[in-house]
């Protein structure tokens, strides 16, 4: 079976509210994205649901403004419920991938990252999506448990497919959804002139065949998603025996190198909290923050649009560069080396060079360790 459905590009436009980072379409080979569900009316910190919904809709509000609406009680219960399944899943992964995972002493084909969302992050996302109860959050927020496989060399993705397939075979990874995000291919007269696959198509096909073989799904689990933002990677949702979920991301080292710092652009631009240890970086990126058009002059609005447009061009180009340099550990496209930006845009974005953002991230991390 053809995993990517490459020959079928009749696209279905999806509600842009499902992904605020980019306009997303999916080929009709896969499923449409689901809209968030609304169920009960239990609120955060005793605040009436209508008030919480009103705050969530006001995108001009910063995450700091939302902080007073977020308690720790509900989030602690959610985190406590998910954590045992997360730990068990990580232990299984380390067992099945024990010969392929990098360690502090040795770099191998795959580097593993894992985390459980912080309580504040759980509360912040729940309010923005309109999920007000423990059950709603556990059912809909499927990335509370997060696993990331970073592919370090040309053999890494084959190793991932082989070992993750073994986990499926032995009921250690029950997949309920797969999304392959990629930059839309260039098509002319029905023919693909250029594609931007960040992962080998042969490996993707093998994984798709193994999903059908070992899980025998009754509906299509795999969908190809064209990400205008430029990011490309494989995202797998796994459901555990206790009913909780984990989101598994698979991407090349080059893609991860761009995604990590670019994530700060997205968070600050959309008035999200980036975490205490990155406070210095948040302040540095403050000019990117979307302002309230009602309080801005026409000139300020135009300047902000120009800045954001240039930044989008740069990050899209950086992702494409990463596709062609998948295992470059330090090769992030710099602003000065961009071929898409004008001279004026390069001057405008000099302070937002992704390599500089990485340096600031490292500085924040070192400071946090010392304190």
N, C-alpha and C positions, 0 to 999 in steps of 0.2 A: 504493500500500500504506500502511496506517495504521501510522505509526512507533510510536506510543505504545500501541497496543492498548488504547485507553481503555475500550472497551466490555467488555473481558474481564478481570475481576478475581478469577478463581479462583486464589487465591494458594498458592504452594508454600513451605512454611517451610524455610529453609536452616539448616544447622548453624551455630549462633551462634559457634563457634570460628573461622569464616572471617572474621569481622569483630568484633574485640573492642570496637569503639567503640559498636556499637549492635546491636539485634536487626534483622535484615534479612530481608525476604521479596522474592520476585520474582514478577511475573505470569507465567502460563504461556505468555505470548507469547514469552518469551525462554528462555535457557538457565539451568540451575542453576550456581551458583558451583562451581568445582573445588576439591577438597581438595588441600593440598600433597602433593607426591610425596616418597618416601624411596627413595634408591638405594644408592650406595656407602657405605663406612664410613671414608673418610679423615677425620681429625679436625683440629680447630684446635689448633695448638701442641702436637701430640703427645698431647693429652688423649684418653683412651678415649671412644669414642662414648657408652657408657652414662653416663659422668660428665657429658658435655655435655648429654645428654638430661635428666638429673636436674636440672641447674641450670636448663635452659630451662623445665622444668615448675614450678619454684618461683617463681611470680609475685611472691612477697613480696621476692625478691631485687632489689636495685637494679641498674641497668645498670653501675654502678661495680663491683659484685661480679663481673660478667661480664667485666670488662675484662681480667683476667689470663688468661682463656681465649681471648682474641682476639689473634691475631698480626697482623702486617702483610703477611706473605708472600703468602698466598692472596688476601687482599683486593686487594693491589696488582696481582696477575695478572688478577683479575676486572676491576678498574677499567681497567687497560691494554687489555684486550680490548674493552671496551665503548666507550671514549672515541673512537676514530676514527669509528665509525658515528654516535655522538652529534654530533660536530662536523660531519660531512657532512650529517646531517639538519637541523641548525640552519642551516647555510649554504643548503640548499635552501629552507627555510622563509623565510629572509630574502630570498631571490631572488623567490619567488612572492608574498610579502607586502610587498614593498619600498615600496609606496605607502600602506600601511595601518598600519604599525608606528610607535608613538611613539618619539621620540628624546629625548635630554637637553634638546634645544632646543625641541621641539614635541610637544604631546600630540595623538595621532590616535585612530582608532577602536579600536585594539588595542594593548595593551602586552604584550611578550613577556618571559617569564622562562625561564631554562634552567639546569640544573645536572646534574652527575654526582654520585651519592652519594659521601660520604667513605668512606674505607677502614673506619673504625670503625663507621659506620652500616651498611655492607654486612655486616660481621662480626656486629654486634649482631642484625640481622634474621635472618641465616642461622642463628645459634644458636637463636633463639627459634622458628624454623620447622622446625628439624631438617634443614637442608641442609648437608652436610659436605664436598662436593667442588666443584671449579670448575664442572664440567658441571651439577651440580644447581643451583647458584646462578644460572648464566647462563640455564638453562632456566626456572626458576621465579620468580626475582626480576626481574620485568619492568619495574620502575620505577627501575633503577639510572640509566638515562638518563631525565631528567624535563624535560618542556616544559610551560609553562603560558601559555595565551592568556587575558589578562584583557580582557573586553569593556568598553569605556569609554563607549559611547553606543548609541543605538537602531539605528544602522546597522552596528555592529560585528559582530554575529553573522551577518548576511547576507554581509558581506565575508569572514568566516571560512569559511562554507559554500562560497562561490564559489571562493575561492583554494585551499582544502584539497581541493575536488573536482578542481581542475585538477592538483594534485599526485597524486591517485589516478589520474587519466586518463593521466598521463605516467609512471606507475610510480615515483613518488617517495614514496608513502605506502601501503604494503601493510597494510591494516587486518585484524587477526585477531580483535578483540573490541571491542565498544562497550558501555559501561554509562552509562545516564542515571539518575543518582541524584536523588531528589526526595522531599520530604515526602509521606507518603501522603495522597491526596485524602480529603475527607470524603464518605462515601457513606451514603445512606439509602434503603432499599427499592430497591436496585439503581441509584439515580440519583446522579450526582455533584453534591453541593451546593456544594463548594468545592475548587478545585485550587490547587496551589502550584508551578506551572511557573516555573522561574527563567529559562528560555530560550524564545523563541517557538516554538510548536508548528509553525508553517508552515516555519520554518528546519530544525527537527528532521526533519520529513517529507521536505524537499528533500534533506537529507544522506543520509537512509536510502535514498531512491530512487537517489541517485548512487552509493552503495555498491553497490547491486544492479546498476546500469548499468555501472560501470567495473571492478568487481572480480569480478562474477558469482560470488559465493560459493556453495558447495555445501551450506552449513549456515547456520543463523541466527546472525548475528554480534551482533545488537543485543538487549539486554535492559534492561528498566526495573526499577530497584531502589528500593524504598521505604526511605528512610533515616530511622529514628526519631530519629537525632541532629539532624536538621533541615537538614544541609548539602545543597545541590543544585548539581549541575554535570555536565558531560559528560566522561567518561573514555574515551579511545581508546587501545588497544594497537596499536602498529605494529611489524611485523617487518621488519628490514632484510635486504638481500641476503646479508650475512655471517652471518645467523642470530641476531643480537642484537636486542634489543627497546628500544622507547622508550614511556613512558607520556605521553600528551598529555592535559592537563586544560584544559577550557574553562569559564570561569565569569565572571559579571558582576563589575564593580568592587565593588559592594556586598557580594556574597558573599565575594569575596577579602578584603575589609576585615575581615570577621568571622572567616573561616577562619584567617587568619594568626595573630592572637593566641590564638584558641580552641585552636589546635594545641598551645600551651604547657600549657593546662589538661590536655589529654589525656596529654601526655608526662609531666608531673610526677605526675599522678594515678596513672599506671601504672608509675612508677619507671623511666622512661626518661631517658637523658642528653639534654640540650638543647643541648649545645655549649659550649665554653669561654667564648666571648664573652658568653653569656647566663647566666653563673654567678650574677650578682647577681639576675636574674629567677628563676632556679631556687630560690635561697634564699628569695626573697620568697613564692613559691608553695608552699613546703615544707609548710605545714599541709594542703594538698590531698592529699598523698601517702597512698596506701592503706597502713594499718598492718596488722600481723599480728594477726588476731583472738585468737590464742593468748596474746598478751602485753598485750592491752587489756582494760580493765574494761568492764562492760556500759554504763556511762555514756559512755565514750569511743567505743565502737562506735556507740551511738545518735547521738551528736553528729556523727560522721563521716558516717553515713547521711543525716542531716538536711542537712548541708553539701553533700554530693554531689547530693542530690535537688534542692535549691534551685539549684545551679549548672547542672544539666541543664535545669531549667525556663527559666532565664535564657538559656542559649545557644540553646535551641530557639526561643525567642521572638525572639532577636536575628537568627537566620537567616531567620525568617519576615518580620521587619521589612526585612531586606535584599532579599527577593524583591519587596517593594512599593516599595523605594527602590534599584533596581538600579544606578544610576549616581551615588549619593551618595558622593563621595570621602572625606568625613569623617563621614558620618552612620552611626555605630554606635549601636544602642540602648543607652542608659545604664541602670544599675541603678535609679536613681531614677525614670526614665520608664517602667519596666516596668509593664504592666497585669496580668501573670500572678502576679507575686510578692506575697506578703503583706508587711505592714510589718515584721514580724520577720525575714523572709527578706531584705528590702532592707538591713536593718542588718547581717545576717550576711554579705552579699555585697558590702558597700560597698568593701572593699579589692580585690575581684576584678572591678571594672567593666572591661569590655573596652577602653574608651577609656584608662583608666589603664595597662592592660597594654601598649597600643600606645606610650604615652609611655615606659614602662620599656624596651621593646624598642629604641626610637630612642636612648635614653640609652646602652644597652649597645653599640649599633652605633657611636655616636660615640666612645665610650671605646676601642673596639677599633681604630678608624681612627687614633686619636692614639698608641696604644701601638706 
